[in-house]
Amino acid sequence: MTSPPAALSPFASDDAIAAIGRGLLDRTLPKEAWTHAAHFAATFWLLRTRPDMDLPREMPGLIRAYNLALGGTNTDSSGYHETITQASIRAARAMLAEHPSRPLPAICAALMASPFGRSDWLLTYWTRPVLFSVAARREWCAPDIRDLPF
């Protein structure tokens, strides 16, 4: 993973990232703000500020509750997706480990500028049929193309 200038960050400040994380926790983040970058921003914020949380275990419930609070569903075809969530937590954790003291906007920028910032990054590791299967939505499915680098 590489580190681009902080100016490329989709978030202007630590406070902006904290607002995403808090909005997920208290289920007040507007649906349109729950973007690909916001998923990672919330994950970075939770990993850094909530060491008391076991994020791989607790994030599923947070996202499911958030989806329901905004009128969404968590079904076999929409809403929460276990494999995507767990892979994304792994990517975020690796980026934080690589840049432990950098501000969160810079870390988010680095991830978003890397291949992991692409919304289709998972298709480098999973075939579409496996990644978008009901099984992968319900539980962790290991990559079927190549192992994750973290």
C-alpha beads as a LAMMPS data file, in Angstrom:
LAMMPS data file: protein, C-alpha beads

150 atoms
149 bonds

1 atom types
1 bond types

-500.0 500.0 xlo xhi
-500.0 500.0 ylo yhi
-500.0 500.0 zlo zhi

Masses

1 110.0

Atoms # bond

1 1 1 0.000 0.000 0.000
2 1 1 1.252 3.457 -0.796
3 1 1 0.825 6.886 0.759
4 1 1 -0.446 9.686 -1.493
5 1 1 -0.680 13.306 -0.326
6 1 1 -3.370 13.964 2.269
7 1 1 -5.029 16.357 -0.209
8 1 1 -6.504 13.304 -1.948
9 1 1 -8.490 12.380 1.134
10 1 1 -12.260 12.227 0.710
11 1 1 -12.405 13.544 4.296
12 1 1 -10.998 16.919 5.322
13 1 1 -10.324 16.198 8.978
14 1 1 -10.256 13.685 11.786
15 1 1 -13.558 15.214 12.922
16 1 1 -15.148 14.399 9.558
17 1 1 -14.062 10.784 9.894
18 1 1 -15.227 10.653 13.511
19 1 1 -18.638 11.900 12.357
20 1 1 -18.861 8.947 9.956
21 1 1 -17.922 6.496 12.711
22 1 1 -20.300 8.014 15.235
23 1 1 -23.060 8.142 12.632
24 1 1 -22.647 4.418 12.058
25 1 1 -22.672 3.670 15.788
26 1 1 -25.725 5.779 16.574
27 1 1 -27.402 5.031 13.212
28 1 1 -27.743 8.690 12.236
29 1 1 -25.384 8.796 9.252
30 1 1 -27.449 9.712 6.175
31 1 1 -27.705 6.829 3.723
32 1 1 -26.102 8.867 0.921
33 1 1 -23.041 9.413 3.135
34 1 1 -22.485 5.648 3.540
35 1 1 -20.100 5.436 0.582
36 1 1 -17.239 3.057 -0.152
37 1 1 -14.827 5.596 1.385
38 1 1 -17.117 6.047 4.400
39 1 1 -17.091 2.294 5.078
40 1 1 -13.304 2.447 5.338
41 1 1 -13.332 5.736 7.282
42 1 1 -15.662 4.244 9.901
43 1 1 -13.488 1.142 10.100
44 1 1 -10.291 3.186 10.528
45 1 1 -11.939 5.307 13.218
46 1 1 -13.267 2.297 15.108
47 1 1 -9.947 0.449 14.902
48 1 1 -8.054 3.469 16.191
49 1 1 -10.456 4.854 18.786
50 1 1 -12.294 1.776 20.051
51 1 1 -9.646 -0.801 20.968
52 1 1 -12.257 -2.245 23.333
53 1 1 -14.243 -3.475 20.337
54 1 1 -13.546 -6.764 18.601
55 1 1 -14.333 -5.251 15.210
56 1 1 -14.480 -8.474 13.153
57 1 1 -17.047 -9.765 15.634
58 1 1 -18.970 -6.520 16.269
59 1 1 -19.006 -4.805 12.862
60 1 1 -21.591 -7.198 11.387
61 1 1 -24.149 -6.186 14.009
62 1 1 -23.328 -2.508 13.633
63 1 1 -23.851 -2.568 9.879
64 1 1 -26.979 -4.699 10.067
65 1 1 -28.530 -2.373 12.665
66 1 1 -27.539 0.694 10.644
67 1 1 -29.119 -0.776 7.490
68 1 1 -32.373 -1.505 9.313
69 1 1 -32.461 1.930 10.967
70 1 1 -32.333 3.541 7.540
71 1 1 -35.145 1.385 6.197
72 1 1 -32.896 -1.138 4.479
73 1 1 -32.853 -4.885 4.746
74 1 1 -30.285 -7.580 5.389
75 1 1 -31.234 -10.446 3.124
76 1 1 -29.585 -13.053 0.941
77 1 1 -29.416 -10.478 -1.855
78 1 1 -29.004 -7.067 -0.211
79 1 1 -27.693 -5.307 2.845
80 1 1 -24.965 -6.744 5.024
81 1 1 -22.254 -8.874 3.370
82 1 1 -19.947 -10.839 5.697
83 1 1 -17.078 -11.605 3.303
84 1 1 -16.827 -8.036 2.013
85 1 1 -16.927 -6.658 5.553
86 1 1 -14.272 -8.991 6.917
87 1 1 -11.942 -8.456 3.937
88 1 1 -12.348 -4.686 4.268
89 1 1 -11.536 -4.792 7.980
90 1 1 -8.369 -6.720 7.122
91 1 1 -7.396 -4.110 4.494
92 1 1 -8.030 -1.237 6.912
93 1 1 -6.099 -2.940 9.708
94 1 1 -3.119 -3.489 7.379
95 1 1 -3.137 0.166 6.305
96 1 1 -3.265 1.357 9.928
97 1 1 -0.391 -0.956 10.827
98 1 1 1.638 0.485 7.967
99 1 1 0.930 4.087 9.069
100 1 1 0.251 3.941 12.821
101 1 1 0.784 7.626 13.584
102 1 1 -0.583 9.297 10.455
103 1 1 -3.829 11.272 10.664
104 1 1 -6.896 9.315 9.628
105 1 1 -7.642 11.506 6.568
106 1 1 -4.155 10.728 5.218
107 1 1 -4.586 7.006 5.901
108 1 1 -7.980 7.028 4.217
109 1 1 -6.461 8.857 1.242
110 1 1 -3.681 6.282 1.017
111 1 1 -6.148 3.418 0.963
112 1 1 -8.508 5.107 -1.497
113 1 1 -5.585 5.815 -3.870
114 1 1 -4.433 2.195 -3.660
115 1 1 -6.017 -0.744 -5.477
116 1 1 -8.056 -1.363 -2.303
117 1 1 -9.800 1.957 -2.823
118 1 1 -11.498 0.680 -5.946
119 1 1 -15.026 -0.539 -5.336
120 1 1 -14.219 -3.704 -7.324
121 1 1 -10.953 -4.521 -5.501
122 1 1 -12.336 -7.756 -4.106
123 1 1 -12.667 -9.221 -7.601
124 1 1 -8.876 -9.501 -7.681
125 1 1 -9.209 -12.164 -4.978
126 1 1 -12.671 -13.678 -5.504
127 1 1 -14.562 -14.674 -8.601
128 1 1 -17.854 -12.838 -8.972
129 1 1 -19.962 -16.008 -8.447
130 1 1 -18.229 -16.807 -5.157
131 1 1 -18.098 -13.240 -3.813
132 1 1 -21.734 -12.539 -4.580
133 1 1 -23.036 -15.900 -3.440
134 1 1 -25.492 -16.265 -0.584
135 1 1 -22.811 -18.195 1.315
136 1 1 -20.322 -15.286 1.073
137 1 1 -23.004 -12.826 2.153
138 1 1 -23.837 -14.930 5.220
139 1 1 -20.351 -16.050 6.322
140 1 1 -16.674 -15.635 5.528
141 1 1 -15.663 -17.345 2.303
142 1 1 -11.955 -17.542 1.567
143 1 1 -10.730 -15.996 -1.694
144 1 1 -10.893 -18.388 -4.637
145 1 1 -8.479 -16.574 -6.997
146 1 1 -5.566 -15.661 -4.699
147 1 1 -4.943 -15.092 -1.007
148 1 1 -5.354 -11.624 0.452
149 1 1 -2.008 -9.883 1.031
150 1 1 -2.849 -9.245 4.688

Bonds

1 1 1 2
2 1 2 3
3 1 3 4
4 1 4 5
5 1 5 6
6 1 6 7
7 1 7 8
8 1 8 9
9 1 9 10
10 1 10 11
11 1 11 12
12 1 12 13
13 1 13 14
14 1 14 15
15 1 15 16
16 1 16 17
17 1 17 18
18 1 18 19
19 1 19 20
20 1 20 21
21 1 21 22
22 1 22 23
23 1 23 24
24 1 24 25
25 1 25 26
26 1 26 27
27 1 27 28
28 1 28 29
29 1 29 30
30 1 30 31
31 1 31 32
32 1 32 33
33 1 33 34
34 1 34 35
35 1 35 36
36 1 36 37
37 1 37 38
38 1 38 39
39 1 39 40
40 1 40 41
41 1 41 42
42 1 42 43
43 1 43 44
44 1 44 45
45 1 45 46
46 1 46 47
47 1 47 48
48 1 48 49
49 1 49 50
50 1 50 51
51 1 51 52
52 1 52 53
53 1 53 54
54 1 54 55
55 1 55 56
56 1 56 57
57 1 57 58
58 1 58 59
59 1 59 60
60 1 60 61
61 1 61 62
62 1 62 63
63 1 63 64
64 1 64 65
65 1 65 66
66 1 66 67
67 1 67 68
68 1 68 69
69 1 69 70
70 1 70 71
71 1 71 72
72 1 72 73
73 1 73 74
74 1 74 75
75 1 75 76
76 1 76 77
77 1 77 78
78 1 78 79
79 1 79 80
80 1 80 81
81 1 81 82
82 1 82 83
83 1 83 84
84 1 84 85
85 1 85 86
86 1 86 87
87 1 87 88
88 1 88 89
89 1 89 90
90 1 90 91
91 1 91 92
92 1 92 93
93 1 93 94
94 1 94 95
95 1 95 96
96 1 96 97
97 1 97 98
98 1 98 99
99 1 99 100
100 1 100 101
101 1 101 102
102 1 102 103
103 1 103 104
104 1 104 105
105 1 105 106
106 1 106 107
107 1 107 108
108 1 108 109
109 1 109 110
110 1 110 111
111 1 111 112
112 1 112 113
113 1 113 114
114 1 114 115
115 1 115 116
116 1 116 117
117 1 117 118
118 1 118 119
119 1 119 120
120 1 120 121
121 1 121 122
122 1 122 123
123 1 123 124
124 1 124 125
125 1 125 126
126 1 126 127
127 1 127 128
128 1 128 129
129 1 129 130
130 1 130 131
131 1 131 132
132 1 132 133
133 1 133 134
134 1 134 135
135 1 135 136
136 1 136 137
137 1 137 138
138 1 138 139
139 1 139 140
140 1 140 141
141 1 141 142
142 1 142 143
143 1 143 144
144 1 144 145
145 1 145 146
146 1 146 147
147 1 147 148
148 1 148 149
149 1 149 150
